[in-house]
Amino acid sequence: MGVTALNSSQYGSALGAPAPPQPATIEAQPESLGEYLQGQQTLNSPYKLRMQVNSTCQLLCDPKVLSGDDVAAFREKVNQDYYVHWMIDNLPAAARNFFTDGEYHRLGFPVGEMATDGESLAVFNHARMFISVHTEPGEFDGWRVVGFEVVPISVEQVLTTRADGSRALGDCDSATGYTTAAQSHPMFVDGPQAKQRVELAFSYDVFWVPSDVKWASRWDVYLSMGDGAANDDVHWFAIVNAAVIAVFLTGLVALILWRAIHRDVTRYNRVATEEEKAEDREDTGWKLVHTDVFRPPTTAPLAFAVMTGVGAQVSCMSLVVILFAALGFLNPANRGSLVTGVIVLFCLLGIVAGYAAARNHRLFDGKQWHRTTVLTALAFPGFCAVVLLTLNTMAWASQSTNAVPFGTLLAVLTLWLAVSVPLTFLGAYFGFKAPKPDLPTRVGAYPRVIPAQPWYLHPAFSMAVGGVLPFGAVFVELYFILGSIWLDRYYYVFGFLLLVAIILVITCAEIAIVLVYFQLCSEDYRWWWRSWLIPGASSIYLALYATYYFSTALTIMGGVSVALYFGYTLLAAVAFFLVTGCVGYLATFVFVWRIYDAVKVD
């Protein structure tokens, strides 16, 4: 679905011959990297606007007799909820209901709609444009566009022929344009109410409306679509609820761990007396595994190091992007800036990925520095590239405007290979050159036998329980994010998102620490992967919720559209897994280091 741009510099007379059905030359506006990646394309249009000159009953093009293929194409577009998107001065059109003045539905307006009989198809062939303008005497000369509203109308027009042979609207009031009464005779192009010979023409009105809205506030109406005040209340309620849970969990964790660990460390560090025998000092499970707790993981230690590096990269990128967006640097007015920021920051933070992966590989006494570095630089971006190229190929095959141009793909590939990969190798170089940290306890020559574990410490159960709380922290915000992506709404509450991200980090850290502590108390020292998988399991809940959202809130038809939805969902779930798992692991690592560093052992 393309984007049609209304260029306010294209002046035209309020009266005269109708414009051709499309401009003589189709001009694509220069787009940012983010806009290209989002499949956004801005083109010029034949609509003629002149500042502060109202135009009514303007015929856009000569009428056309619709063929059977034309009617079938209209029906397909209406059934698939195609919308028309316009822009003036980088301000998108907001559709306004004709009967309820001031009620905004969403960006753009639909191609048409079905009649109440369920068979007749009406096309919105007339658009009433209301362009709000604002001036500040003494500050600047002229007018600024601060609002753009469109009322779509379906009307069966009466066309007349002028003396010069041009066509005109014969039933349109030159002062007011079409009124609400015109909607009693919609333009049906198919179905029982349509004429046998359908002659369709498009027309428009333009009204310039003085407004008190200032330039800085012109985006407020778009950000309040869908009952913005109620949305803010929902955001605050969700954040307060999640914050209360996080604070309660923090207090509970602090109380349990302080009483248990502080008491255990104090008893363990005391010199044995006659009243306390040596064997009584080692009655707590987590101290018994001090010679094994820093033993490298036996399962895929190299993969663990690579995931740590990539997780650190994605986590830092997410934090910086959310922070910049909350400060207003990545606002909706700067179209595509958010996606551009994600791509650029991910590439620049390759040095973080290389350093973190190298440090973990060194911690595990690994020697495969070259393989670790290459996998850190290529594994996750390569996975994303395969998924996106597959989806883009499907979009190309279906001739979708969401398909990313080949030149843009080449630019992203160049940015990855020329910036991200070298920085990853640079970070790995510094990581491998740094000395291995001195562990607080020695690693025994032989691993300790792990006793049978209770059922509630099984990895699957721990993941199922541990993934609920992080997902609960982002559940409400996830609903709004999915709506902004798939229902074509603007997401602007990055301040709320920053608070949610902070709560998410706290929740992931606490749930990983608590469950790993219980595991160590049960004398199971295999905590490396467990600390990652417990909070990372929230990505499974995210994918399940996205599937539920797809089946209940969206009406997506066609194999390509479904593939796009679940392909992007897969990428989001993997990224969420990397972020939550990395946070849980790093927090647990600090916790384990501190408690064993406080214990005096031989």
C-alpha positions as CSV (number, residue, x, y, z in Angstrom):
1,M,0.0,0.0,0.0
2,G,1.7,3.1,-1.2
3,V,1.9,6.6,0.3
4,T,0.6,9.5,-1.7
5,A,2.2,12.9,-1.0
6,L,0.3,16.1,-1.4
7,N,2.9,18.8,-2.2
8,S,1.7,22.2,-1.0
9,S,4.1,23.8,-3.5
10,Q,2.0,22.5,-6.4
11,Y,-0.3,25.5,-7.0
12,G,-3.4,25.3,-9.2
13,S,-6.5,27.3,-10.0
14,A,-9.6,26.8,-8.0
15,L,-11.5,26.3,-11.2
16,G,-10.5,24.9,-14.6
17,A,-9.9,21.6,-16.4
18,P,-9.6,18.5,-14.3
19,A,-6.2,17.1,-13.6
20,P,-4.9,13.9,-15.3
21,P,-5.4,10.7,-13.3
22,Q,-1.7,10.8,-12.2
23,P,1.2,13.3,-12.6
24,A,3.0,13.3,-15.9
25,T,6.2,12.4,-13.9
26,I,6.1,10.2,-10.9
27,E,8.7,11.5,-8.4
28,A,9.8,9.6,-5.4
29,Q,10.8,11.7,-2.5
30,P,14.2,11.1,-0.9
31,E,13.7,8.7,2.0
32,S,15.8,7.8,5.0
33,L,17.2,4.4,5.6
34,G,14.5,3.6,8.1
35,E,11.7,4.6,5.7
36,Y,13.1,2.3,3.0
37,L,13.4,-0.6,5.5
38,Q,9.8,0.0,6.6
39,G,8.6,-0.1,3.0
40,Q,7.5,3.5,3.0
41,Q,7.5,5.3,-0.3
42,T,6.4,8.9,-0.8
43,L,5.2,9.9,-4.3
44,N,3.8,13.1,-5.7
45,S,0.1,13.4,-6.6
46,P,-2.1,15.3,-9.1
47,Y,-4.0,17.1,-6.4
48,K,-3.6,20.9,-6.6
49,L,-3.6,23.0,-3.4
50,R,-3.0,26.7,-3.0
51,M,-2.3,28.2,0.4
52,Q,-5.4,29.9,1.8
53,V,-7.5,29.4,-1.3
54,N,-10.5,27.2,-0.7
55,S,-11.4,24.9,-3.6
56,T,-14.6,22.9,-3.9
57,C,-16.1,20.5,-6.4
58,Q,-12.7,19.9,-8.0
59,L,-12.7,17.0,-10.4
60,L,-9.4,15.1,-10.2
61,C,-9.8,13.2,-13.4
62,D,-12.2,12.4,-16.2
63,P,-14.6,9.6,-15.4
64,K,-13.7,6.0,-16.3
65,V,-16.0,3.2,-17.1
66,L,-15.0,0.3,-14.8
67,S,-14.4,-3.1,-16.3
68,G,-15.0,-6.3,-14.5
69,D,-11.3,-6.5,-13.5
70,D,-11.4,-2.9,-12.1
71,V,-14.4,-3.8,-9.9
72,A,-12.7,-7.0,-8.7
73,A,-9.6,-5.0,-7.8
74,F,-11.7,-2.6,-5.8
75,R,-13.5,-5.4,-4.0
76,E,-10.1,-7.0,-3.2
77,K,-8.7,-3.8,-1.8
78,V,-11.8,-3.1,0.4
79,N,-11.9,-6.7,1.7
80,Q,-8.2,-6.5,2.6
81,D,-8.6,-3.1,4.4
82,Y,-6.5,-1.0,2.1
83,Y,-6.1,2.6,3.2
84,V,-5.2,5.7,1.3
85,H,-2.4,7.7,2.9
86,W,-1.7,11.4,2.1
87,M,0.8,13.9,3.5
88,I,1.1,17.7,3.4
89,D,4.2,19.3,4.8
90,N,5.3,15.9,6.3
91,L,1.9,15.8,8.2
92,P,-0.1,12.7,7.5
93,A,-3.8,12.8,6.8
94,A,-6.1,11.8,9.7
95,A,-9.5,10.4,8.6
96,R,-12.5,12.0,10.3
97,N,-15.9,10.5,10.5
98,F,-18.4,12.5,8.4
99,F,-21.2,12.4,10.9
100,T,-19.3,12.8,14.2
101,D,-17.1,15.8,13.9
102,G,-13.8,15.5,15.6
103,E,-13.7,11.7,16.0
104,Y,-10.5,10.3,14.6
105,H,-10.3,6.7,13.5
106,R,-6.8,6.2,12.3
107,L,-4.2,7.5,9.8
108,G,-5.5,7.6,6.3
109,F,-8.9,6.6,5.1
110,P,-10.2,3.3,3.5
111,V,-10.6,2.8,-0.2
112,G,-14.3,2.0,0.3
113,E,-16.7,0.0,2.4
114,M,-19.4,-2.6,2.1
115,A,-23.1,-1.6,2.3
116,T,-25.4,-2.9,5.0
117,D,-26.7,-5.6,2.6
118,G,-23.2,-7.2,2.8
119,E,-22.9,-7.3,-1.0
120,S,-22.9,-3.8,-2.5
121,L,-19.5,-2.2,-2.6
122,A,-19.2,1.6,-2.3
123,V,-16.0,3.5,-3.2
124,F,-14.9,6.7,-1.5
125,N,-14.6,8.8,-4.5
126,H,-14.7,12.3,-3.0
127,A,-12.4,13.7,-0.3
128,R,-13.1,16.8,1.8
129,M,-9.7,18.1,3.1
130,F,-9.6,20.4,6.1
131,I,-6.1,21.9,6.4
132,S,-5.5,23.8,9.6
133,V,-3.0,26.7,9.5
134,H,-1.5,28.8,12.1
135,T,0.3,32.2,12.1
136,E,2.2,34.1,14.8
137,P,2.3,37.8,13.9
138,G,5.6,39.3,14.8
139,E,7.4,35.9,14.9
140,F,7.2,34.9,11.3
141,D,5.5,35.9,8.1
142,G,3.0,33.5,6.5
143,W,1.1,30.4,7.6
144,R,2.2,27.1,8.9
145,V,0.3,23.8,8.3
146,V,-0.7,22.4,11.8
147,G,-3.4,20.0,10.9
148,F,-4.6,17.8,8.0
149,E,-8.0,16.1,8.2
150,V,-9.8,14.2,5.5
151,V,-13.5,13.2,5.4
152,P,-14.0,10.5,2.8
153,I,-17.3,10.5,1.0
154,S,-18.9,8.0,-1.4
155,V,-21.2,9.9,-3.7
156,E,-22.8,9.1,-7.0
157,Q,-21.8,12.1,-9.0
158,V,-23.6,13.9,-11.8
159,L,-21.1,15.0,-14.4
160,T,-21.7,17.8,-16.9
161,T,-19.7,19.0,-19.9
162,R,-18.4,22.6,-20.1
163,A,-18.3,24.6,-23.3
164,D,-14.6,23.8,-23.7
165,G,-15.4,20.1,-23.6
166,S,-14.0,19.5,-20.0
167,R,-16.1,17.6,-17.5
168,A,-17.3,19.1,-14.2
169,L,-19.5,18.1,-11.2
170,G,-23.0,19.2,-11.9
171,D,-24.6,18.4,-8.5
172,C,-21.9,19.8,-6.2
173,D,-22.5,23.1,-4.2
174,S,-19.6,25.4,-5.2
175,A,-19.8,27.1,-1.8
176,T,-19.8,24.0,0.5
177,G,-19.0,21.1,-1.7
178,Y,-20.9,17.8,-1.0
179,T,-22.9,17.7,2.2
180,T,-24.0,14.9,4.4
181,A,-27.1,14.5,2.3
182,A,-24.9,13.4,-0.6
183,Q,-24.0,10.2,1.3
184,S,-27.6,9.0,0.9
185,H,-26.5,8.2,-2.7
186,P,-23.2,6.4,-2.4
187,M,-21.1,5.4,-5.4
188,F,-21.7,1.7,-5.6
189,V,-19.4,-0.1,-8.1
190,D,-20.5,-3.6,-7.4
191,G,-23.4,-5.5,-6.0
192,P,-27.2,-5.3,-6.2
193,Q,-27.3,-1.5,-5.7
194,A,-24.7,-0.8,-8.4
195,K,-25.6,0.4,-11.9
196,Q,-25.0,-1.8,-14.9
197,R,-22.6,0.7,-16.3
198,V,-20.4,2.1,-13.6
199,E,-18.7,5.4,-14.5
200,L,-16.3,6.5,-11.7
201,A,-14.5,9.8,-11.2
202,F,-12.6,11.1,-8.2
203,S,-13.1,14.6,-6.8
204,Y,-12.1,16.7,-3.8
205,D,-12.7,19.9,-1.7
206,V,-10.1,21.9,0.1
207,F,-10.8,24.1,3.1
208,W,-8.2,26.1,4.9
209,V,-9.0,26.6,8.5
210,P,-7.3,29.0,10.9
211,S,-6.1,27.3,14.1
212,D,-4.7,28.2,17.5
213,V,-2.6,25.0,17.4
214,K,1.0,25.9,17.4
215,W,3.7,24.3,15.3
216,A,5.2,22.4,18.2
217,S,1.8,20.8,19.0
218,R,0.6,19.9,15.6
219,W,1.3,16.2,16.2
220,D,-0.9,16.0,19.3
221,V,-4.0,14.9,17.4
222,Y,-2.2,11.9,15.9
223,L,-0.8,10.9,19.2
224,S,-4.2,10.9,20.8
225,M,-5.9,8.7,18.3
226,G,-7.8,5.8,19.8
227,D,-8.8,7.7,23.0
228,G,-5.3,8.9,24.0
229,A,-6.4,10.0,27.5
230,A,-7.7,6.5,28.3
231,N,-4.6,5.0,26.9
232,D,-2.5,7.1,29.2
233,D,-4.6,5.9,32.2
234,V,-4.0,2.3,31.1
235,H,-0.3,3.0,30.8
236,W,0.0,4.5,34.2
237,F,-2.1,1.7,35.8
238,A,0.1,-1.0,34.2
239,I,3.3,0.8,35.2
240,V,2.2,1.3,38.8
241,N,1.0,-2.3,39.0
242,A,4.3,-3.6,37.6
243,A,6.3,-1.2,39.8
244,V,4.4,-2.4,43.0
245,I,5.1,-6.0,42.1
246,A,8.8,-5.2,41.4
247,V,9.2,-3.3,44.7
248,F,7.5,-6.1,46.6
249,L,9.6,-8.7,44.9
250,T,12.7,-6.6,45.6
251,G,11.9,-6.4,49.3
252,L,11.1,-10.0,49.5
253,V,14.3,-11.1,47.7
254,A,16.4,-8.7,49.8
255,L,14.8,-10.0,53.1
256,I,15.2,-13.7,52.2
257,L,18.7,-13.4,50.8
258,W,20.0,-11.1,53.5
259,R,18.7,-13.3,56.3
260,A,19.8,-16.6,54.7
261,I,23.1,-15.6,53.1
262,H,24.2,-13.2,55.8
263,R,23.5,-15.7,58.5
264,D,25.2,-18.5,56.5
265,V,28.3,-16.4,55.7
266,T,28.6,-15.3,59.3
267,R,28.4,-18.9,60.6
268,Y,30.7,-20.2,57.9
269,N,33.4,-17.7,58.6
270,R,33.4,-18.1,62.3
271,V,36.2,-20.1,63.8
272,A,34.9,-23.5,65.1
273,T,34.5,-23.7,68.8
274,E,33.8,-26.6,71.1
275,E,30.1,-25.8,70.8
276,E,30.2,-25.7,67.0
277,K,31.9,-28.5,65.3
278,A,33.4,-28.2,61.9
279,E,30.9,-30.5,60.3
280,D,28.1,-28.1,61.5
281,R,29.6,-25.3,59.5
282,E,28.8,-26.8,56.2
283,D,25.1,-27.5,56.5
284,T,24.0,-25.1,53.8
285,G,24.0,-26.4,50.2
286,W,25.3,-23.4,48.3
287,K,28.6,-23.3,50.3
288,L,29.3,-27.0,49.5
289,V,29.7,-26.3,45.8
290,H,32.2,-23.5,46.1
291,T,34.8,-25.5,44.2
292,D,32.4,-26.1,41.3
293,V,30.3,-23.0,41.1
294,F,32.8,-21.3,38.6
295,R,33.4,-24.5,36.6
296,P,32.8,-23.7,32.9
297,P,29.5,-25.0,31.5
298,T,29.8,-28.4,30.0
299,T,27.2,-27.7,27.4
300,A,28.2,-25.4,24.5
301,P,30.5,-22.9,26.4
302,L,31.4,-21.3,23.1
303,A,27.8,-20.7,22.2
304,F,27.2,-19.3,25.7
305,A,30.0,-16.8,25.2
306,V,28.7,-15.7,21.8
307,M,25.2,-15.3,23.1
308,T,26.5,-13.1,25.9
309,G,28.3,-10.9,23.5
310,V,25.3,-10.5,21.2
311,G,22.9,-10.1,24.1
312,A,25.1,-7.3,25.5
313,Q,25.1,-5.6,22.1
314,V,21.3,-5.9,21.6
315,S,20.6,-4.8,25.3
316,C,22.8,-1.7,25.0
317,M,21.3,-0.8,21.7
318,S,17.8,-1.1,23.0
319,L,18.6,1.0,26.1
320,V,20.1,3.8,24.1
321,V,17.3,3.8,21.5
322,I,14.6,3.9,24.1
323,L,16.5,6.7,26.0
324,F,17.0,8.8,22.9
325,A,13.3,8.3,21.9
326,A,12.2,9.3,25.4
327,L,14.2,12.5,25.2
328,G,12.5,13.3,21.9
329,F,15.3,12.7,19.4
330,L,13.4,9.9,17.6
331,N,9.9,11.4,17.4
332,P,7.2,10.3,14.9
333,A,7.7,13.5,12.9
334,N,11.1,12.3,11.8
335,R,9.8,9.4,9.8
336,G,12.0,6.3,9.8
337,S,14.4,7.7,12.5
338,L,13.6,4.9,15.0
339,V,14.6,2.1,12.6
340,T,17.6,4.1,11.4
341,G,18.7,4.5,15.0
342,V,18.3,0.8,15.7
343,I,20.5,-0.2,12.6
344,V,23.2,2.4,13.2
345,L,23.5,1.8,16.9
346,F,23.6,-2.0,16.5
347,C,26.5,-1.6,14.1
348,L,28.4,0.8,16.3
349,L,27.9,-1.4,19.4
350,G,29.6,-4.3,17.7
351,I,32.7,-3.5,19.9
352,V,30.6,-4.3,23.0
353,A,29.6,-7.7,21.5
354,G,33.2,-8.6,20.7
355,Y,34.5,-7.6,24.1
356,A,31.8,-9.3,26.1
357,A,32.1,-12.5,24.1
358,A,35.9,-12.6,24.4
359,R,35.8,-11.9,28.2
360,N,33.4,-14.8,28.7
361,H,35.4,-17.1,26.5
362,R,38.5,-16.3,28.5
363,L,36.6,-16.9,31.7
364,F,35.9,-20.4,30.5
365,D,39.5,-21.0,29.5
366,G,38.5,-21.2,25.9
367,K,41.1,-21.2,23.1
368,Q,38.9,-20.8,20.1
369,W,39.1,-17.0,19.9
370,H,38.8,-16.8,16.1
371,R,35.6,-18.9,16.0
372,T,34.1,-17.0,18.9
373,T,34.8,-13.7,17.2
374,V,33.4,-14.7,13.8
375,L,30.3,-16.2,15.3
376,T,29.7,-13.1,17.4
377,A,30.0,-10.9,14.4
378,L,28.0,-13.0,12.0
379,A,25.6,-15.4,13.8
380,F,22.7,-13.1,14.9
381,P,23.0,-10.5,12.1
382,G,23.2,-13.4,9.6
383,F,20.1,-15.0,11.1
384,C,18.2,-11.7,10.8
385,A,19.5,-11.3,7.3
386,V,18.2,-14.7,6.2
387,V,14.7,-14.1,7.7
388,L,14.4,-10.6,6.3
389,L,15.7,-11.6,2.8
390,T,13.2,-14.5,2.7
391,L,10.3,-12.1,3.7
392,N,11.5,-9.5,1.3
393,T,11.7,-12.0,-1.6
394,M,8.1,-13.0,-0.8
395,A,7.1,-9.3,-0.8
396,W,8.8,-8.8,-4.1
397,A,7.1,-11.7,-5.7
398,S,3.7,-10.4,-4.6
399,Q,4.6,-6.9,-5.9
400,S,4.1,-5.4,-2.4
401,T,5.2,-1.8,-1.7
402,N,6.6,-3.2,1.6
403,A,9.4,-4.8,-0.3
404,V,12.7,-3.1,0.5
405,P,14.6,-1.8,-2.6
406,F,17.8,-3.7,-3.5
407,G,19.9,-0.6,-3.1
408,T,18.7,-0.3,0.5
409,L,19.5,-3.9,1.3
410,L,23.0,-3.4,-0.2
411,A,23.5,-0.3,2.0
412,V,22.5,-2.2,5.2
413,L,24.8,-5.1,4.2
414,T,27.7,-2.6,3.6
415,L,27.0,-1.0,6.9
416,W,27.1,-4.3,8.7
417,L,30.3,-5.6,7.0
418,A,32.2,-2.3,7.0
419,V,31.2,-1.1,10.5
420,S,29.8,-3.8,12.7
421,V,32.1,-6.7,11.8
422,P,35.4,-4.7,12.2
423,L,34.2,-3.2,15.5
424,T,33.3,-6.7,16.8
425,F,36.9,-7.9,16.0
426,L,38.3,-4.8,17.7
427,G,36.3,-5.4,20.8
428,A,37.3,-9.1,20.8
429,Y,40.9,-8.1,20.5
430,F,40.7,-6.0,23.7
431,G,38.7,-8.7,25.4
432,F,41.2,-11.5,24.7
433,K,44.2,-9.2,25.6
434,A,42.7,-8.4,29.0
435,P,43.8,-10.7,31.8
436,K,41.5,-13.4,33.1
437,P,39.7,-12.3,36.2
438,D,40.8,-13.9,39.5
439,L,37.9,-16.1,40.7
440,P,36.9,-15.8,44.3
441,T,37.1,-19.6,44.8
442,R,39.3,-22.2,43.1
443,V,37.8,-24.7,40.7
444,G,38.2,-28.3,41.8
445,A,39.9,-30.9,39.7
446,Y,36.9,-33.2,39.7
447,P,33.3,-32.1,39.5
448,R,31.1,-32.8,42.5
449,V,28.3,-35.3,42.3
450,I,24.9,-33.5,42.0
451,P,22.2,-35.0,44.2
452,A,18.7,-35.7,42.9
453,Q,16.8,-32.4,42.5
454,P,13.3,-31.7,43.6
455,W,10.6,-31.4,40.9
456,Y,10.2,-27.7,41.3
457,L,13.9,-27.1,40.4
458,H,13.5,-28.8,37.1
459,P,14.7,-26.5,34.3
460,A,11.4,-26.6,32.4
461,F,9.4,-25.7,35.5
462,S,11.9,-22.9,36.5
463,M,11.6,-21.5,33.0
464,A,7.8,-21.6,33.0
465,V,7.7,-19.8,36.4
466,G,10.6,-17.5,35.8
467,G,9.4,-16.3,32.4
468,V,6.0,-15.1,33.6
469,L,7.1,-12.1,35.7
470,P,9.2,-10.4,32.9
471,F,6.5,-10.9,30.4
472,G,3.9,-9.5,32.9
473,A,6.1,-6.4,33.2
474,V,5.8,-5.7,29.4
475,F,2.4,-7.2,28.7
476,V,0.4,-4.0,28.5
477,E,3.1,-2.1,26.6
478,L,3.4,-4.9,24.1
479,Y,-0.2,-4.5,23.3
480,F,0.3,-0.9,22.3
481,I,3.4,-1.6,20.4
482,L,1.7,-4.3,18.3
483,G,-1.1,-2.0,17.7
484,S,1.2,0.7,16.4
485,I,3.0,-1.7,14.1
486,W,0.1,-3.6,12.6
487,L,-2.9,-1.2,13.0
488,D,-0.9,1.8,11.6
489,R,-0.9,3.9,14.7
490,Y,1.8,6.1,16.1
491,Y,3.7,4.9,19.2
492,Y,4.9,7.9,21.1
493,V,4.9,7.1,24.8
494,F,8.6,6.3,25.0
495,G,8.7,7.7,28.5
496,F,6.4,4.9,29.6
497,L,8.5,2.5,27.6
498,L,11.6,3.6,29.4
499,L,9.9,3.0,32.8
500,V,8.7,-0.4,31.6
501,A,12.3,-1.3,30.4
502,I,13.7,-0.4,33.8
503,I,11.1,-2.6,35.6
504,L,11.8,-5.4,33.1
505,V,15.5,-5.3,33.9
506,I,14.9,-5.4,37.6
507,T,12.4,-8.2,37.3
508,C,14.7,-10.3,35.1
509,A,17.6,-9.8,37.5
510,E,15.6,-10.7,40.6
511,I,13.9,-13.8,39.3
512,A,17.1,-15.2,37.9
513,I,19.0,-14.5,41.2
514,V,16.3,-16.1,43.3
515,L,15.8,-19.3,41.3
516,V,19.6,-19.8,40.9
517,Y,20.1,-19.3,44.6
518,F,17.5,-22.1,45.2
519,Q,19.4,-24.2,42.7
520,L,22.7,-23.7,44.5
521,C,21.1,-24.5,47.8
522,S,20.1,-27.8,46.3
523,E,23.8,-28.4,45.5
524,D,23.4,-28.0,41.7
525,Y,26.2,-25.8,40.5
526,R,25.1,-25.7,36.8
527,W,23.8,-22.2,36.9
528,W,25.3,-20.6,33.8
529,W,22.6,-21.6,31.3
530,R,19.9,-21.6,33.9
531,S,20.5,-17.9,34.7
532,W,20.0,-17.1,31.1
533,L,17.1,-19.4,30.3
534,I,14.9,-18.5,33.3
535,P,14.2,-14.9,32.3
536,G,14.8,-15.6,28.6
537,A,11.7,-17.9,28.7
538,S,9.6,-14.8,28.7
539,S,10.3,-14.6,24.9
540,I,8.1,-17.8,24.6
541,Y,5.2,-16.0,26.3
542,L,5.8,-13.0,24.0
543,A,5.6,-15.3,20.9
544,L,2.4,-17.0,22.3
545,Y,0.8,-13.6,23.0
546,A,1.7,-12.3,19.5
547,T,0.0,-15.4,18.1
548,Y,-3.1,-14.7,20.2
549,Y,-3.1,-11.1,19.1
550,F,-2.9,-12.2,15.5
551,S,-6.0,-14.4,15.9
552,T,-8.1,-11.9,17.9
553,A,-7.1,-8.4,17.0
554,L,-6.0,-8.6,13.4
555,T,-7.6,-9.6,10.1
556,I,-4.7,-10.5,7.9
557,M,-5.3,-12.5,4.8
558,G,-2.9,-13.9,2.3
559,G,0.2,-16.2,2.8
560,V,2.7,-13.3,2.3
561,S,1.0,-11.1,4.9
562,V,0.9,-13.9,7.4
563,A,4.5,-14.8,6.8
564,L,5.5,-11.2,7.3
565,Y,3.7,-11.1,10.6
566,F,5.2,-14.2,12.1
567,G,8.6,-13.6,10.5
568,Y,8.9,-10.2,12.3
569,T,7.4,-11.8,15.5
570,L,10.2,-14.4,15.3
571,L,12.9,-11.7,15.1
572,A,11.3,-9.8,18.0
573,A,11.1,-12.9,20.2
574,V,14.8,-13.8,19.5
575,A,15.9,-10.2,20.3
576,F,13.8,-10.3,23.5
577,F,15.3,-13.6,24.5
578,L,18.8,-12.1,24.1
579,V,18.0,-9.0,26.1
580,T,16.2,-10.8,29.0
581,G,18.7,-13.7,29.1
582,C,21.7,-11.4,29.1
583,V,20.3,-9.3,31.9
584,G,19.5,-12.4,34.0
585,Y,23.0,-13.9,33.5
586,L,24.9,-10.7,34.3
587,A,22.9,-10.0,37.4
588,T,23.3,-13.6,38.6
589,F,27.0,-13.6,37.8
590,V,27.5,-10.5,40.0
591,F,25.4,-12.1,42.7
592,V,27.3,-15.5,42.7
593,W,30.7,-13.7,42.6
594,R,29.8,-11.5,45.6
595,I,28.4,-14.3,47.9
596,Y,31.3,-16.7,47.2
597,D,33.8,-13.8,47.6
598,A,32.4,-13.2,51.0
599,V,33.0,-16.8,52.1
600,K,36.4,-17.7,53.5
601,V,37.5,-21.1,52.2
602,D,40.7,-22.9,51.8
